[in-house]
Amino acid sequence: MTTASRPLYAQLADTLRAKIAAGEYEPGSKLPSERALCETYSASRNTVRLGLQRLVAEGLIVASQGRGYTVRRPDVLVYNASRSEDHDRRISAGVDAWVQDIREQGRNPSQRISVSIERAEPHIASRLELEPDALVLVRRRLRFVDDQPWSSEDSYYAYEVVKGTPIAEPGDIQQGVIAYMASMGYVQTRYVDDVTAAMPNPEQVNELQLEPGVPLLIRTRTGYTDDEKPVRVTVTAMPTDRNVLRYELGGPKRG
């Protein structure tokens, strides 16, 4: 399809996208008003709005009520998924691995933790090898960076395994749940990650303060003991505009 045959709103989106890429509109800066864009490109208000909406859906710009459109400011932090279960690293840091990762990037992390007892959904029961509708304990964490909601993490445990332990209480565990479970005899030595993408539901949009068009990266991790018993399922939801999920494979290079 030639440029001339493309819809006018798509051509307008192409032009603005190129200007953003070239730095004419820098991250955090405001785009011209809809009226100004109509005059500059001899386009109707509907054409301009459709073009802007395409850039919103692509995650390049943000629409704010009463403030027009702003170029999205890149603010991405790295979550090292392959080091998150490193027992030695947790012990030396004395804090949760995610907390340590964020601190190392010069930011201030915090978490809000809640606990509930629920009937396991089928996909959770299957991963934990539980009977359908078995009771599970869920530890939910809403994670903040510099007091801004950043990601969420829900961990599921067989209720009979963790009832009556600090894991069942809505507070942080200094050495981390993984280390505490190891002290209970549940040493997790193998992990299986499934990583998918999904659009957020209304609750996630509100909880994570998501902009329109931003999908979530969903990592579902199942932790196994030496005897291949699954003891934990953790579902982490990370907005793709602010998180990098990193895996390190292989050992360090040796000179």
N, C-alpha and C positions, 0 to 999 in steps of 0.2 A: 504494500500500500504506500503510495507516494505521500509526501507531506501535504500536498494540496488536497488530496482526497480524504485526509483524516478529519474527524470532527474538529470544529474550531476550539472547543474546550480542551481537547487533547493537545492541539498545537500550542495553546496558551500555557498549559501545564508543562509542555516540553521547554518552552522559552523560560519560564520561571525556574524550572529545575536546573537548566543550564546556568542561569545567573547565580543560583545558590551554589552549584558546584564550582563556579569560577570565583566565588567569594564576594560577588557584588552585594549579595545579601548574606551577612555573616551570622553565625549561630547566635541566637538570642535577639537578633534585630527584627524589627517589624517590617512586614511587607507593605507596599502602598495599599491604601483603602480600596474597597471594591469600586467605588466611584472613580478613583484615580486610574485603576486598571481598565475600567470601561473606556475612559477617555484616551488612555495611552494606546490601547489595542483596538479601538473602534469596535468594541464588543458589547453585547447586551449584558445586563446584570446576571441573567440566568447562565450565560456562557461562562462568565467570570467565576460564578459560584461553583459551577460544575468542575472547572479547571482547578480551583482551589481545593475542592473536596477530594479530587484525585490525589493531590499532594498530601492532604491530611491522611488519606487511607494508606499512602506509601510511608507515612511516618516522617516526612521531611519537614512539615510545618505543623503548628498547633493552633487550633481555633480557640479563642478566649472570648467569653461573652462580654460584649461592650469594648473589647480591646483589639479587635481585628485578628490578624494572623501573624504568628511569630515563627521564625525559623527555629526548629528544634535544636536545643543545645546538647551536644553529645556529652554524656556523663556516664561512662561505662566502667563498671568495676568487675574484677575477675574473681570467680569462685573456683578454686582448685578442687575439682571433684575427686581426683585420684589421691589427694593428700588428706581429704576430709576425715578418713577413718584411721589415720596414722596414730597409733596409740602413743608412741614415743613423743611425737610432736605435740599431742594434746597434753601429756604430762609435763613436758618442758615449758610449754606456754602457760599452763594452768588455767586455760579458758577453752571455750568451744572453738573448733577449727574455723568456723565461719567468722567468728569474732576476731580471731587472730589474723585471718586473711584481710579483713577490712582495715584493721589497725595498721597492718603493714603497708597499706596503700594510703596512709595518712588521713583516714576518715574515722568518724566516731560511730561505732555500731551499738545497737541496743536491741532487745527482744521483748516481746510481750507473750507470755506463755499461758495457755489454758489447757485444762485436762477434762476429758469426758469419757464416759463408758457408753459404748454404742454396740449395736448389732452390726457385724461385719458385712459390708457390701460384697457381692459375689467375687469381684476381682481381687479384693483384699483377702477374703477367706481362702481363695484358691492359692494365692501366693504364700500365705502362712500355713497352708495345708490344714485348715480348720474346717469343721462342719459348717454348712450353710447357716447363717444367722448366729454364729457363735459370738460370744461377747469379746470385744476388743477394747483395750484402753488406747485412747488417742491423745497424743501430746501435740497441740497446735502452737506453732510459733509464727507470729507476725514480726518480721525483721525490719529494722529501721537503720538508715544510714544518715547521720547528721539530722536525726529526728524526722526524717522523711520515710514513709513506708517504701520498702525496697523489694521484698519477696516474702513468700510464705512457705512454711514447711510443716507437713502433718505426718507424724510417725505413729504407726499402728503396732500394737503388741498384743499377744494373747493375754487376756485379762488374768487368767489363772497363773500366768508366769510372773506378772509384775504387781499384782494386788498387794497392798500393805507395804510397798517399798517407796522410796523417795520418787521413783519414776511416776508413781500415781498421784503425786502432788504437783500443784501448779507453780513450781519454782524451778530455778536453774540448779543444775547439779554441777559443781565446780569441775570435777574431773571429766564430766561428760557422761551421757547415758551409756555409750559404748563401753567405756572403762568400768562403769558401775555394773553393767551386765556381766562383764568378764569376772568381776569379783564374786558374782552370784554363780559362776560356773558356765556362763553362756559366752564363750569366747568366739567372737565373729572373725572368721578367717577368710571368708570369700564373699564377694558382692557381685550382684548382677544388676546392671543399670539398663533401663529402657528409657530412651529419650524421644519425646514426641513434641509436636507443637499444636496449640489449640487457641482459639479465640476465647477471651475471658467471659465468664458469666457475669450478670449484673452485680452480684455480691463481690466478686473479685475486682471489678472495675471500681467499685466504691472503696473497698478495703485498701487496694494498692494505688488508688488515685491515678488510674490509667487514662491516657489520652485516647481519643478515638483512633481505631485502626491498629493498635499495638497488640500483637499476639503474645502468648505466653510460651515459654519453653518449659516443658513438663518433664522432670526427671523422676522416675520411679525406681528406687533402689531397694533390693531385697538382700538382707544380710543373713549369712548362713554360718553355722558352727562347723567344727571339724567333721562331725558326723552327718553333715549335709542337712541339718535341721534348720529350716527358716525361722528366725526369731524376731525379725523386724522388717517392716515395709515403710519406707519414707517417701512421701510424694512432695517434691519441691516445685513450686510455681515461680518462675522468674520472668518478669517482663523483658522482652527482647531488646528494648531500647536502653536498658541500663545494666545489663548483665552479660558477661562472657562466661560460659561454662568450659573450663579447661581440663584436659586430661593429659597426663604425662606418661608416655610409654617408653619402656626400656630404661637402662641405667645411664649414668652420666658418662660423658666421653672421658677417656683416660689418655693422658699424654705419653 
